[in-house]
């Protein structure tokens, strides 16, 4: 038996438990989250298969609920104000008493309660569970106020259902269960008040019983919704894992057969004229294949130095074919060599520069690969002095959404743009060359 951490409530639990005893998270979900691939947790924390995703900030959703609480409180007070002026002659209370008890005091009370909860939700000192309970309790307080100050009715009783279903946002069975229990207790309080004042009539106990029954059914339905969402999330995570692995296989499959054939033919031709050169090319070719196929599918992030080495092996093979027409310069700051970037995100740009830029120019040209820090960012660029491209082709590449716009460029650009905070830009001028720039915030580099 092993002890793992529940990704929902962050408490220690046994890996053999069918559900987390603290928050009710199903076993398959937290097992998946604590597995070697750590997919579910990474989806929440924002780092999955090399792609940075914005994390789910549950505190933000608590803030949204508090904002709805502000609006609800304002509407309750506004309704009493409208009723005060529109039906002043038939008020059950003297106007001054109604103004004090139903407008002024509730407005002050709601403002104080909402403000306190808002401060707590915004504060970093309070844990997330406390923020969840506080934000959801607002609606129980509003419902309790309505049922305590107005005639007990089924409509007002049903208002207690709102916080029960709102709690499903946090996908926590225990939280929903406790909110439902608080709603039941809040419903019983007006009944106690009526009983103590001697105003209990025959059908009121049945109304309270029916209301509690409705709350129980609402809780059970909310629990089903939570489990349904967790099952869907698990399925989506599993699907994303398979899709990313398929993407890697697709990237590997983009090694064009003609490139391999040309590389082998080039090596064979040198075997007859320069065996030492042929041996060196064969070593580079084997390195190229190893870099292509030897990628950790659980990470898909590689050090920049590895991507540079992959690019160098590709360039050496191409230089054997085209000779002095291809010249490559590297300007990499040493401290950036260990930074991790998505795999296969430089070599396609260099290959495109050779194929579509330099080789279409009689005298060839130079490719410059640089990586530098600048004002809190890391800028990686691949520039060439090739033939460049037209404005129409440039716009097509910038807005490319389909792989047939250029498989290598499409895959690399999509992976970079999916990397949190990274930006990709391409500039080109016909007859002068092309520059591809990747800008990465230094905080994630």
Buried (B, 14 or more C-beta within 10 A) or exposed (E): EEEBBBBBBEEEBEEEBEBBBBBBBBBEBBBBBBEEBBBBBBBBBBBBBBBBBEEEEBBEBBBEBBBBBBEBBBEBBEEBBEBBEEEEEEBEEEEEEBBEEBBEEBBEBBBEBBEEBBEBBEEEEBEBBBBBBBBBBBBBBBBBBBBEBEEBEEEBBBBBBBBBBBBBBBBBBBBBBBBBEBBBEBBBEBBEBBEEEEEEEEEBEEBBEEBBEBBEEBBEBBBEBBBEEBEEBBEEBEEBBEEBBEBBEEBEEBEEEEBBEBBBEBBEBBEEEEEEBBEBBBEBBEBBBEBBEEBEBBBBBBBBBBBBBBBBBBBBBBBBBEEEBBBBEEEBEEEBBEBBBBBBBBBBBBBBBBBBBBBEBEEBBBBBBBBEEEEEBBBBBBBBBBBBBEEEBBEEBEEBEEBEBBBBBBBBBBBBEBBBBBBBEBBBEEEEBBBBBBBBBBEBB
